[in-house]
Amino acid sequence: MFGTSASAPDSPPTTFVVDGLLYAVQICEGGTFSGPAPSGGCRPCDPGTYMTLFQRETNALCETCPLGSFQSAFGQTTCEECAAGRFSNERGARDCQDCAIGKHNNRTGATACVDCTGLQFQFNKGSKDCSTCPDGQYYRASERLNEAGECLVRGLQSRI
């Protein structure tokens, strides 16, 4: 997880003027940020963002979730790392993506998946690892996107 979990009561807003516009800055609970004047008030961070208790005192806006993580709910103080078999290659992700057929990753917080290589294969999306073809067979990847390859024996085709 990124960030820390904490909450504190709303504080009275501090106001300031920039280019003739009035802004209200208010220290809010973790997972929320201070909205612009005239309404001000604390507003929840959007999915894909978060605000820790420490950040609420130094930042006016919620932070985007870093690569390899996500946040699907409003008003959160942390982002979650993507699980093994999933990845996020965008900042501010609201969810992680499954590794495609023929790819895998075995760690949390991944920003990409890697191809199965050599004698290895993977027929399922969202996989943590690859499998190996039986003895005497080799793996041939499919030429079609998102279609499983196959383990082959000389001149014979047998999909596992």
Contacts in CASP RR format, 6 or more apart in sequence:
PFRMAT RR
TARGET T0000
AUTHOR 0000-0000-0000
METHOD contacts of the structure
MODEL  1
MFGTSASAPDSPPTTFVVDGLLYAVQICEGGTFSGPAPSGGCRPCDPGTY
MTLFQRETNALCETCPLGSFQSAFGQTTCEECAAGRFSNERGARDCQDCA
IGKHNNRTGATACVDCTGLQFQFNKGSKDCSTCPDGQYYRASERLNEAGE
CLVRGLQSRI
1 78 0 8 1.000
1 79 0 8 1.000
1 80 0 8 1.000
1 81 0 8 1.000
2 50 0 8 1.000
2 65 0 8 1.000
2 66 0 8 1.000
2 69 0 8 1.000
2 78 0 8 1.000
2 79 0 8 1.000
2 81 0 8 1.000
3 50 0 8 1.000
3 52 0 8 1.000
3 77 0 8 1.000
3 78 0 8 1.000
3 79 0 8 1.000
4 52 0 8 1.000
4 53 0 8 1.000
4 54 0 8 1.000
4 77 0 8 1.000
4 78 0 8 1.000
5 53 0 8 1.000
5 77 0 8 1.000
5 78 0 8 1.000
6 30 0 8 1.000
6 52 0 8 1.000
6 53 0 8 1.000
6 77 0 8 1.000
7 29 0 8 1.000
7 30 0 8 1.000
7 53 0 8 1.000
8 27 0 8 1.000
8 29 0 8 1.000
8 30 0 8 1.000
8 53 0 8 1.000
8 56 0 8 1.000
9 29 0 8 1.000
10 26 0 8 1.000
10 27 0 8 1.000
10 28 0 8 1.000
10 29 0 8 1.000
10 41 0 8 1.000
10 42 0 8 1.000
11 26 0 8 1.000
11 27 0 8 1.000
12 26 0 8 1.000
13 24 0 8 1.000
13 25 0 8 1.000
13 26 0 8 1.000
13 34 0 8 1.000
13 40 0 8 1.000
13 41 0 8 1.000
14 24 0 8 1.000
14 25 0 8 1.000
14 26 0 8 1.000
15 22 0 8 1.000
15 23 0 8 1.000
15 24 0 8 1.000
15 25 0 8 1.000
15 37 0 8 1.000
16 22 0 8 1.000
16 23 0 8 1.000
16 25 0 8 1.000
17 23 0 8 1.000
21 37 0 8 1.000
22 37 0 8 1.000
22 38 0 8 1.000
23 36 0 8 1.000
23 37 0 8 1.000
24 34 0 8 1.000
24 35 0 8 1.000
24 36 0 8 1.000
24 37 0 8 1.000
24 38 0 8 1.000
24 40 0 8 1.000
24 41 0 8 1.000
25 34 0 8 1.000
25 60 0 8 1.000
26 34 0 8 1.000
26 35 0 8 1.000
26 40 0 8 1.000
26 41 0 8 1.000
26 42 0 8 1.000
27 34 0 8 1.000
27 56 0 8 1.000
27 57 0 8 1.000
28 34 0 8 1.000
28 41 0 8 1.000
28 42 0 8 1.000
28 43 0 8 1.000
28 51 0 8 1.000
28 56 0 8 1.000
29 42 0 8 1.000
29 53 0 8 1.000
29 56 0 8 1.000
30 51 0 8 1.000
30 52 0 8 1.000
30 53 0 8 1.000
30 55 0 8 1.000
30 56 0 8 1.000
30 75 0 8 1.000
30 77 0 8 1.000
31 44 0 8 1.000
31 45 0 8 1.000
31 50 0 8 1.000
31 51 0 8 1.000
31 52 0 8 1.000
31 56 0 8 1.000
31 62 0 8 1.000
31 75 0 8 1.000
31 76 0 8 1.000
31 77 0 8 1.000
32 42 0 8 1.000
32 43 0 8 1.000
32 44 0 8 1.000
32 45 0 8 1.000
32 51 0 8 1.000
32 56 0 8 1.000
32 75 0 8 1.000
33 42 0 8 1.000
33 43 0 8 1.000
33 45 0 8 1.000
33 51 0 8 1.000
33 56 0 8 1.000
33 59 0 8 1.000
33 60 0 8 1.000
33 61 0 8 1.000
33 62 0 8 1.000
34 40 0 8 1.000
34 41 0 8 1.000
34 42 0 8 1.000
34 43 0 8 1.000
34 60 0 8 1.000
35 41 0 8 1.000
35 42 0 8 1.000
35 43 0 8 1.000
44 74 0 8 1.000
44 75 0 8 1.000
45 51 0 8 1.000
45 62 0 8 1.000
45 71 0 8 1.000
45 74 0 8 1.000
45 75 0 8 1.000
45 76 0 8 1.000
46 62 0 8 1.000
46 74 0 8 1.000
47 71 0 8 1.000
47 72 0 8 1.000
47 73 0 8 1.000
47 74 0 8 1.000
47 94 0 8 1.000
48 64 0 8 1.000
48 65 0 8 1.000
48 70 0 8 1.000
48 71 0 8 1.000
48 72 0 8 1.000
48 79 0 8 1.000
48 92 0 8 1.000
48 93 0 8 1.000
48 94 0 8 1.000
49 62 0 8 1.000
49 63 0 8 1.000
49 64 0 8 1.000
49 65 0 8 1.000
49 71 0 8 1.000
49 76 0 8 1.000
49 92 0 8 1.000
50 62 0 8 1.000
50 63 0 8 1.000
50 65 0 8 1.000
50 71 0 8 1.000
50 75 0 8 1.000
50 76 0 8 1.000
50 77 0 8 1.000
50 78 0 8 1.000
50 79 0 8 1.000
51 59 0 8 1.000
51 62 0 8 1.000
51 63 0 8 1.000
51 75 0 8 1.000
51 77 0 8 1.000
52 77 0 8 1.000
52 78 0 8 1.000
53 77 0 8 1.000
55 63 0 8 1.000
64 91 0 8 1.000
64 92 0 8 1.000
65 71 0 8 1.000
65 79 0 8 1.000
65 88 0 8 1.000
65 91 0 8 1.000
65 92 0 8 1.000
65 93 0 8 1.000
66 79 0 8 1.000
66 91 0 8 1.000
67 88 0 8 1.000
67 89 0 8 1.000
67 90 0 8 1.000
67 91 0 8 1.000
67 111 0 8 1.000
68 81 0 8 1.000
68 82 0 8 1.000
68 87 0 8 1.000
68 88 0 8 1.000
68 89 0 8 1.000
68 93 0 8 1.000
68 96 0 8 1.000
68 109 0 8 1.000
68 110 0 8 1.000
68 111 0 8 1.000
69 79 0 8 1.000
69 80 0 8 1.000
69 81 0 8 1.000
69 82 0 8 1.000
69 88 0 8 1.000
69 93 0 8 1.000
69 109 0 8 1.000
70 79 0 8 1.000
70 80 0 8 1.000
70 82 0 8 1.000
70 88 0 8 1.000
70 92 0 8 1.000
70 93 0 8 1.000
70 94 0 8 1.000
70 95 0 8 1.000
70 96 0 8 1.000
71 78 0 8 1.000
71 79 0 8 1.000
71 80 0 8 1.000
71 92 0 8 1.000
71 93 0 8 1.000
71 94 0 8 1.000
72 94 0 8 1.000
72 95 0 8 1.000
79 92 0 8 1.000
81 108 0 8 1.000
81 109 0 8 1.000
82 88 0 8 1.000
82 96 0 8 1.000
82 108 0 8 1.000
82 109 0 8 1.000
82 110 0 8 1.000
83 96 0 8 1.000
83 108 0 8 1.000
84 105 0 8 1.000
84 106 0 8 1.000
84 107 0 8 1.000
84 108 0 8 1.000
84 110 0 8 1.000
84 128 0 8 1.000
85 98 0 8 1.000
85 99 0 8 1.000
85 104 0 8 1.000
85 105 0 8 1.000
85 106 0 8 1.000
85 110 0 8 1.000
85 113 0 8 1.000
85 126 0 8 1.000
85 127 0 8 1.000
85 128 0 8 1.000
86 96 0 8 1.000
86 97 0 8 1.000
86 98 0 8 1.000
86 99 0 8 1.000
86 105 0 8 1.000
86 110 0 8 1.000
86 126 0 8 1.000
87 96 0 8 1.000
87 97 0 8 1.000
87 99 0 8 1.000
87 105 0 8 1.000
87 109 0 8 1.000
87 110 0 8 1.000
87 111 0 8 1.000
87 112 0 8 1.000
87 113 0 8 1.000
88 95 0 8 1.000
88 96 0 8 1.000
88 97 0 8 1.000
88 109 0 8 1.000
88 110 0 8 1.000
88 111 0 8 1.000
89 111 0 8 1.000
89 112 0 8 1.000
98 125 0 8 1.000
98 126 0 8 1.000
99 105 0 8 1.000
99 113 0 8 1.000
99 122 0 8 1.000
99 125 0 8 1.000
99 126 0 8 1.000
99 127 0 8 1.000
100 113 0 8 1.000
100 125 0 8 1.000
100 146 0 8 1.000
101 122 0 8 1.000
101 123 0 8 1.000
101 124 0 8 1.000
101 125 0 8 1.000
101 146 0 8 1.000
101 147 0 8 1.000
101 148 0 8 1.000
101 149 0 8 1.000
102 115 0 8 1.000
102 116 0 8 1.000
102 121 0 8 1.000
102 122 0 8 1.000
102 123 0 8 1.000
102 127 0 8 1.000
102 130 0 8 1.000
102 141 0 8 1.000
102 148 0 8 1.000
102 149 0 8 1.000
103 113 0 8 1.000
103 114 0 8 1.000
103 115 0 8 1.000
103 116 0 8 1.000
103 122 0 8 1.000
103 127 0 8 1.000
104 113 0 8 1.000
104 114 0 8 1.000
104 116 0 8 1.000
104 122 0 8 1.000
104 126 0 8 1.000
104 127 0 8 1.000
104 128 0 8 1.000
104 129 0 8 1.000
104 130 0 8 1.000
105 112 0 8 1.000
105 113 0 8 1.000
105 114 0 8 1.000
105 128 0 8 1.000
106 128 0 8 1.000
106 129 0 8 1.000
113 126 0 8 1.000
116 122 0 8 1.000
116 130 0 8 1.000
116 139 0 8 1.000
117 130 0 8 1.000
118 138 0 8 1.000
118 139 0 8 1.000
119 132 0 8 1.000
119 133 0 8 1.000
119 137 0 8 1.000
119 138 0 8 1.000
119 139 0 8 1.000
120 130 0 8 1.000
120 131 0 8 1.000
120 132 0 8 1.000
120 133 0 8 1.000
120 139 0 8 1.000
121 130 0 8 1.000
121 131 0 8 1.000
121 132 0 8 1.000
121 133 0 8 1.000
121 139 0 8 1.000
121 148 0 8 1.000
121 149 0 8 1.000
121 150 0 8 1.000
121 151 0 8 1.000
121 160 0 8 1.000
122 129 0 8 1.000
122 130 0 8 1.000
122 131 0 8 1.000
123 148 0 8 1.000
123 149 0 8 1.000
123 160 0 8 1.000
131 160 0 8 1.000
133 139 0 8 1.000
133 151 0 8 1.000
133 160 0 8 1.000
134 151 0 8 1.000
134 160 0 8 1.000
136 153 0 8 1.000
137 151 0 8 1.000
137 152 0 8 1.000
137 153 0 8 1.000
137 158 0 8 1.000
138 151 0 8 1.000
138 152 0 8 1.000
139 149 0 8 1.000
139 150 0 8 1.000
139 151 0 8 1.000
139 152 0 8 1.000
140 149 0 8 1.000
140 150 0 8 1.000
140 151 0 8 1.000
140 152 0 8 1.000
141 149 0 8 1.000
142 148 0 8 1.000
142 149 0 8 1.000
142 150 0 8 1.000
148 159 0 8 1.000
149 159 0 8 1.000
150 157 0 8 1.000
150 158 0 8 1.000
150 159 0 8 1.000
150 160 0 8 1.000
151 158 0 8 1.000
151 159 0 8 1.000
151 160 0 8 1.000
152 158 0 8 1.000
END
